[in-house]
Amino acid sequence: MKEESKIVTSKFKHTPVLSREVIQAISQLPATLLKKGTLIDATLGGGGHASLALEAYPNLHIIGLDHDPAAISAATDQLNIYGSRVKIVASNFADFIPKDKVSFILADLGVSSPQIDEAQRGFSFRLDGPLDMRMNPKNDLTAAKLIKETDEKALADLIYKYGEERFSRRIARRIKNDLCVNDSYPGTASLASAIASCYPPKFRNKRIHPATKTFQALRIAINNELEALEKLLTKAPNWLSPGGIFGIISFHSLEDRLVKHSFLKDERLERITRKPIVASSEEKSMNPRSRSAKFRIAMKI
Ligand SMILES: C[S@@+](CC[C@H](N)C(=O)[O-])C[C@H]1O[C@@H](n2cnc3c(N)ncnc32)[C@H](O)[C@@H]1O
C-alpha cells in the first residue's frame, strides 16, 4: 500500500483498508456524476477514505456520517482543510436522510482502530477496560448491562447467532455463573480469560484469540450493527442518482452475507463485480485489519 493511505491524526490512528480499490471504484462513475458529485461516507471514522477521495477527485464533495463523537471530532480536524467541500453529520447511517441525490455511497463497516485500541471503550480483549463496547456513548446499552439483563440461554443464543461461536453454551454458563461478583461484572480482560478457559486446548488457535467471536457477538448486539446495515441496504439505493455507485466494505461473514444477497436481489442495483474485492497480499501483510475485508460494489440502474 502506498504511503499516502496511512492517515494519522493526533487523536486518531487508523489505516483505511482497500483505499486504492475505493479510489478506483469512484473512478467508475459516469463523468457527469464525478464532475460535480457528492459522496456519502456513511462510516467516516477519522476521515481516512474521505481525505483520499477528496485529494483524488478535486470536484468531489463529501457528506460524512458517524455516530461516535470521537470519530466526528477527529474527522472534523482531519477534513477541515477542505472547507465547504465537506459536511459532517453526527448520525447513525440507519437514521440519515439526504436532501439531494448523490453519486457514491461508501460504508466501511465495523469498528475503527482507535475504538479498539482505547481500553476505556471496552472493545478490546487484549487490554483491560470496562464492559462497554458502545460506538455511540449516548446509547444506554453497555456490554455490562446486556450481560446482566440477558439470561444464560438467551446469552448463549446471542453469542451463537452473532459470533457463530461453537462453544456459546459453555461460554454463556461461565459468564453468567462464575464471572459476576456482588452483582457486577469485572472488565474486558477477565471476560476474555473466562471465555478462553471454555476453549478445549485442541481448538485453540495461536493467531486468533478465543474471545474474538464472543466479543464480536456482544459488539454487534450492543450497537445493533446488523439491523443498521439492513436499513442502509434498504434505504441507500434510493439516495443514488442513476449510474451512482454503492460500495460496502465488510469484515465478517454475517455482514458480507447481507450485502451479497441484497446486491444480488435489489432491482434498483446492478452488481459491478460478482466476487468481493479483497486486499492484496502486500496490504494484508502491512495492515492485519485488511485480511478479512470484503468490498462489494453495485451501480444504481
Ligand atoms: C472502520 S471505521 C471507518 C474508518 C474510515 N473509513 C476511515 O478511513 O477513517 C468504522 C466507523 O463507522 C462508524 N459506524 C459504525 N456503524 C455506524 C452506524 N450505524 N452509523 C454511523 N457510523 C457508524 C464507527 O463509529 C467507526 O468510526
The ligand as a Gaussian input file, in Angstrom:
#p B3LYP/6-31G(d) Opt

LIG

0 1
 C      -13.907000       1.058000      10.058000
 S      -14.274000       2.622000      10.719000
 C      -14.247000       3.682000       9.320000
 C      -12.908000       4.264000       9.046000
 C      -12.893000       5.254000       7.921000
 N      -13.303000       4.656000       6.668000
 C      -11.514000       5.859000       7.782000
 O      -10.875000       5.646000       6.747000
 O      -11.056000       6.537000       8.719000
 C      -15.987000       2.482000      11.004000
 C      -16.617000       3.727000      11.570000
 O      -18.002000       3.614000      11.320000
 C      -18.705000       4.063000      12.445000
 N      -20.001000       3.378000      12.401000
 C      -20.238000       2.055000      12.551000
 N      -21.553000       1.812000      12.446000
 C      -22.149000       3.010000      12.208000
 C      -23.503000       3.416000      12.012000
 N      -24.522000       2.530000      12.050000
 N      -23.765000       4.716000      11.780000
 C      -22.755000       5.633000      11.754000
 N      -21.451000       5.309000      11.958000
 C      -21.155000       4.014000      12.175000
 C      -17.848000       3.706000      13.621000
 O      -18.135000       4.544000      14.729000
 C      -16.435000       3.921000      13.051000
 O      -15.979000       5.216000      13.331000

